Amino acid sequence: MDTSESSTEPQAEAPVPARARRRGWRRWAMDTRPLRRPAYRRLWSSTVVTAVGSQLTAVAVPKQIYDITGSSAWVGAASLAGLLPLIVFALWGGAVADTLDRRKLLLITNTGIAVTSLLFWAQAVTGLESVGALMVLLAVQQAFWGLNAPARSASIARLVPEDELPAANALGSTVMQTGQVVGPLLAGALIPLIGLPELYLIDALALCVTVWAVYRLPALPPRADTAPRRAGVREVVAGFRYIAGHTVLLLSFLADIVAMVLGMPRALFPQLAAETYAPYGEGLALGLLFAAIPVGAVAGGLFSGTFSRARRHGWMVIGAVVVWGAAVAGFGLSDSLWLAVAFLAVAGVADMVSMVFRGAILLSAATDEMRGRMQGVFTVVVAGGPRLADALHGGAGSAFGPRTAVAGGGLLVVVVMLALAAAVPALRRYRV
């Protein structure tokens, strides 16, 4: 690959000399090299604080809507109300992140999310009980998050050197996956003790810590050799053209779409818990099925030292997607709940590996003036893929039965990914 762009780009921190090869168990444990860099450590620490706090709000909003309406349909409608602003503002936010100082954009958007959390708290503590108000606040929150995510992800390449990008992505992804496990459990424990309003308030206070951490980052303006431009529709379209003209970037997105749309079986978890795994207890089975993939992803992150130094990023993505598909197929064929959970945990590990190296490819193969837009598209793909999978698997499960739909989807992932890798060699050949 062409390394001229990354070699001339100003780094926020001075290079840290490479340490001697880690020995014993430490070479298998999480690769923490990026945390030696103060700027990245501040960005990462802000993620640690908000990973759990954001999940408190993610649980509180649907719980409050259900308490008001007694209808799951309204809960689903609220989820869709947040999806469109997320998609629109993530795409636009990527263009904005390529034209403004990314630190400034992070300060604005994190402050906006914090204010939205305070408004969630205010409507709850005053007993407003308005689903319309909740949906508007959710849409605003998702819009700010769509603006925030591309800038946050694109900033990483300015804070760590290229060879540490997989390790940095593993650190961030592990924290987010841990939040998805711990946050809902903590929310479930706190709601009976302190109530819903206080969950919103805790999230708002956590976001204040995030704003302070981002404030202490170095300035991250566009490169000096980048021509000034406005963040409009033309720039968003230019981002898609850039993807189409860089095969390895296009394939990295397609790999995620293949894995998530064809192979994410979560829509069938309730039916499988009620039918296939009912002898184990429907509640226990459902909880284990939903927790297994995030737990596997966290385990993969904790042992990221086993793969974070790999240089053949393309092969790592291909292999991870194939393992994901095979594990999902194994889950679909499993009669035993514990074997099913084991397969899903393996799928979670594979998902972590895929996330780490797809993220590294997006940051290393794209120029800095395009990184924000690449991360905007990445945000849309990550958010939209599982929702499409829910619709696809729900229909397939009704038509062919849940186990057949899950196993068939997993096998399709393997076949399609291998076919893509064979037909287009760019991803196979890509390495740092």
Helices and strands as residue ranges (DSSP letters): H 4-8, G 24-27, G 33-36, H 38-69, H 72-97, H 102-125, H 131-159, G 162-164, H 165-194, H 196-215, H 233-245, H 247-263, G 266-268, H 269-274, G 278-280, H 282-302, G 304-306, H 313-332, H 337-365, H 368-400, H 402-423, H 426-429
